[in-house]
């Protein structure tokens, strides 16, 4: 899921970006309304400040909806009852007042995406189920005991079905290091262990390139 944050406060933007990416969302940032409008077409949900330097957030809301009918959550210090009622009556999915609790905001984002049939807590690949909320993997309803690194590798691949990851890219995404700082066979060993636990046919080797997962079914 791709979240667009339209917010003129750089500290809030960067903090939200960090928290949302930790939850496996893709995040794009805009410091003003016009910049935000140029990014809307690629977003699945927008967090929208009311007080922007170039356009009122309520007016921007209408423009966003004209471009793409995605969930919009107002995120603002404006706590006037008239503003809250106006935002919700316009069709906003939520209205959150600053300062806010990050965990609550993330829950509200997921809820808005669920209501619009966009968010999933579960990824299914053949007889494997990855429960994102519990950070667990199940095979035929039985818990698969993966280590943290094994889970990260499997999740990284599962979140990008039919995308081939080079060894370098996978190492960088999972361990945030360059391959030269990891023993040459480390990733090979991890992939072997994951296959032993989840079964063959889940992770495919793309000869000479890296690894990928085939079609997955998100629900």
N, C-alpha and C positions, 0 to 999 in steps of 0.2 A: 504494500500500500504506500502511496506517495502523498505526503502531507506538505501543503504549502502554508508557510507562516508569513503573513503580511503584518509586520510590526516594526515601528520606527525605533524602538529601544534595542540597541545592539546586544546589551547584556541579556535581555529576555530572549531575543532571537537565538543567540548562541547557546544559552542554557537549555532551551527547549529542543534545539537541534540535537544536542548531546543526549538528552534523555530519550527522545523519540528514536534515535538511531540505535540506542541500546535495546529498545523494544523491537528492533528489526524493521522499522519504518524507513522509507527513503524520504529525505527532507530537502525541500528547496526553500530559499529565503528571499524575502523582498522587504525593502525598507520604506516603500511608498506604494500607493495604489496603482499607479501606472506600471511600475515594475511588476507588481503582482499580477496584473491583467495579462501580461505577456507570458506568464508561467501557468495560468489556470488550466489551459487545455491538457496539460500533462499531470494534473493533480487528481487525487481521489477524495480529498477533503481539504478545506481551507480553515486555518485559524486566523481570524480577522480582528484587528484592532479597530476601534471606532474612531479614535482621534489620530488621523494620519496627516502628514504635512501637506499633501496635495489634494486630498479628496476626503469627504466625510465617509466613514465606514458604511453607513446605511445606504448611501448612494452607490458606493462600490459594490455592496452586496447585490444590488439589482444588475449591475454590469456583469458580475461574475455569473449570475444565473442565466444571463442572456448568452454567455459563451458556453457554459457547461453546467448542467444541473447536478451539482455535487453537494454533499453535506457542507454546511458552513457553521462554524462555532464562533460567536463573538467572544473575544478575550480582551477585556477592557477595564480600566479603572472607573469608568462611568457607571456609577451605581444608582443613578436616578431611576425611580420606579417607571417613569414614563419612557425612558430609554430601553429598559428591560422589556417592557410590554411591547414597545414598537419593534424591537429586534425579533422577538418571538412571534409576533403577529405577522411580520413580513415573511416568516417561514424559516427562520434560522433553526438549526437543530439543537442549539443550546446557547446559553448566555452566561459566561463565567466572569466573575469579577476579580480583578487583581487586588491584593496578592492572592495567589491560589496555591493549592497543594498539588504538586506534580503528579502524584499517584492518582489523585482524584481526576485530574485533567485527562490522563491517559485512559482511565476507565471510561470517561465520558466520550473520548474520541472513538474508542472501540465500540461503544454502545451506538454511537451515531452511524458508524460504518455497518454495524450489524443490521440496524433498522433499514439501511439502504441496500442490504444483501451484498455487502462488499467485503466485510471482514470475516476471517476464519480463524478459529483457534486450533484447527486440526488439519494436518496434511496426511493424505493417504497415498501410499505407493504399494500397489499389490496387496500383500497381507501385512504390510507395515503401517502403523499409525504413529505419527509424531504429534504429541500433545504439547502445543506451544505454551499453554498456560501452566502446565505442571513441569515442563521441560523434561518430559519422559518419552520413551519410545516403547511401543508395544508390538509384538508379533503374535498374530492370532489371539489377541486379547491378553497375552502374557507379557509382563514387564521384561524388557530387555535391559540388562544392566550395563549401560555404556558409561565409560569414564567421561569427564567433562570435555576433554579434547576430542574424543570419539564423537560425542554428541554435536560439538561445534562443527566438525567436518561434515557429518551427515546432514545437519540442518542447513549449512551453507549451500550444499549441493541441492537439497530438497527445495529450498526457497528460490532456486533458479533452474527449474526443470528444462531439460534439453539444451542447457548451456554448458559448454566444455570449459573446465577450469584447468589452466596449466598448473604444474606443480608449484611454480613460483607464486602465482596468484592465490592458490589455495593456502599455501604457507603464510603468505602475507595477511590474508583475511582472518585466518584462525589464530595465528600466533603473533601477528604484527611484526614479523621479522623477515629478513631476506633469507632465501634458501641457503646461502653460503654459511649462515650461522647455525644451521641445523644439520645434524648428521644426514648424509646423503640418503640413507634408507629409512629415515624416520617416518616420512609420510607413507611409504610403501608398507611399513609394519602396521601403522594405524589403519590403513585401508584393509589390510589382510584381517586384522582383528574385528573390524566392523562387519566385514563379510561373513566371518565365522559366526557372529552373533545374530545378524539380521537375515542371513542367507544369500546365496548367489542370485544374480539377476537384478539387484537393487542398484548397485554402483557399477557402472560400465567403465572399462578402460578404453580410452581413445588412444590408440597406439601412436607413440611419438609425440603426444601432446599432453595428455593428463587424464582427468576423470570427469564423469557426468552422471546424472540420474536421468532416466527416461521419463515418460509421461507420468505425472502425478495427478491425483484427484483431490483438490482442496474442497472441504465442506465446512 
